[in-house]
Amino acid sequence: IEKARLACFNSGHNIEDHFVDADDMIEIGKGGKRSVKTILMSRYACYLAIQNADPRKEIVAQGQTYFAVQTRRQELSDQDRLLEDDRRLLLRDELKQHNTKLADAAKGAGVIEPIDYAIFQNHGYRGLYNGLDQAGIHRKKGLKKSQKILDHMGSSELAANLFRATQAEEKLRRDKVQGKAAANATHFAVGAKVRQTIKELGGTMPEDLPPADSIKKLETKRSKQIDKTDPAEEKED
């Protein structure tokens, strides 16, 4: 424990936050009790104590194995989270680009005014989200008024919407769809087809996927990481 205290101090942590001296009353027979000194330890303190104890003792070896396994699990969890973050950033950027192409294709079909394009978009959402429009998805996900649904989609949901957008654009152009009503029907049909595919594959329906943290936070975090990169090192690479 003394080695653990020293390790705690050397790592910059406050010892009192992790090791607390206390008195514990124990029974000594015939109803008597006496006070014994004990130490209340945080999880971090337990980790340090186990790592500084004698591994030849079975309980210490088991403790060291436990913390090694838990550390590895956390590493894998962090890796999965980073992969998910990367996928979200990539898919969100692609969806922005393809929504621009979809808007152009819709314009070519006769969807000109902003209100008409909003209606057109909602038809695609309704097909994919079992009748829910953008406002309905917003409520279903429990998002605040200021939060945009696309910014709170995980990679799986973004991928489904990306597929909806790309396929709707291609179908509008390929079939030379004309007229707002026809464009809306096309977008709804594509959304419904994507939904059917998810269902056939046994996936979770998009409206049932939980909202993710704002992608704006990820973009800000990545931007700061880039700003911290040494320009001289980049030039040498």
Secondary structure as the mmCIF struct_conf table of DSSP 4:
data_model
#
loop_
_struct_conf.conf_type_id
_struct_conf.id
_struct_conf.beg_label_comp_id
_struct_conf.beg_label_asym_id
_struct_conf.beg_label_seq_id
_struct_conf.end_label_comp_id
_struct_conf.end_label_asym_id
_struct_conf.end_label_seq_id
HELX_RH_AL_P HELX_RH_AL_P1 GLU A 2 ASN A 10
TURN_TY1_P TURN_TY1_P1 SER A 11 GLY A 12
HELX_RH_3T_P HELX_RH_3T_P1 ILE A 15 ASP A 17
TURN_TY1_P TURN_TY1_P2 HIS A 18 HIS A 18
STRN STRN1 PHE A 19 GLY A 29
TURN_TY1_P TURN_TY1_P3 LYS A 30 GLY A 31
STRN STRN2 GLY A 32 MET A 41
HELX_RH_AL_P HELX_RH_AL_P2 ARG A 43 GLN A 51
TURN_TY1_P TURN_TY1_P4 ASN A 52 ASN A 52
BEND BEND1 ALA A 53 ALA A 53
TURN_TY1_P TURN_TY1_P5 PRO A 55 ARG A 56
BEND BEND2 LYS A 57 LYS A 57
HELX_RH_AL_P HELX_RH_AL_P3 GLU A 58 ALA A 109
TURN_TY1_P TURN_TY1_P6 GLY A 110 GLY A 110
BEND BEND3 GLU A 113 GLU A 113
HELX_RH_AL_P HELX_RH_AL_P4 PRO A 114 LEU A 128
TURN_TY1_P TURN_TY1_P7 TYR A 129 GLY A 131
HELX_RH_AL_P HELX_RH_AL_P5 GLN A 134 LYS A 140
TURN_TY1_P TURN_TY1_P8 LYS A 141 GLY A 142
TURN_TY1_P TURN_TY1_P9 LYS A 145 SER A 146
HELX_RH_3T_P HELX_RH_3T_P2 ILE A 149 HIS A 152
HELX_RH_AL_P HELX_RH_AL_P6 SER A 155 ARG A 174
TURN_TY1_P TURN_TY1_P10 ASP A 175 LYS A 176
BEND BEND4 GLY A 179 GLY A 179
HELX_RH_AL_P HELX_RH_AL_P7 LYS A 180 GLU A 200
TURN_TY1_P TURN_TY1_P11 LEU A 201 GLY A 202
HELX_LH_PP_P HELX_LH_PP_P1 GLY A 203 MET A 205
HELX_RH_3T_P HELX_RH_3T_P3 PRO A 206 ASP A 208
BEND BEND5 LEU A 209 LEU A 209
HELX_LH_PP_P HELX_LH_PP_P2 PRO A 210 SER A 214
HELX_RH_AL_P HELX_RH_AL_P8 ILE A 215 LYS A 228
BEND BEND6 THR A 229 THR A 229
HELX_RH_AL_P HELX_RH_AL_P9 PRO A 231 GLU A 236
#
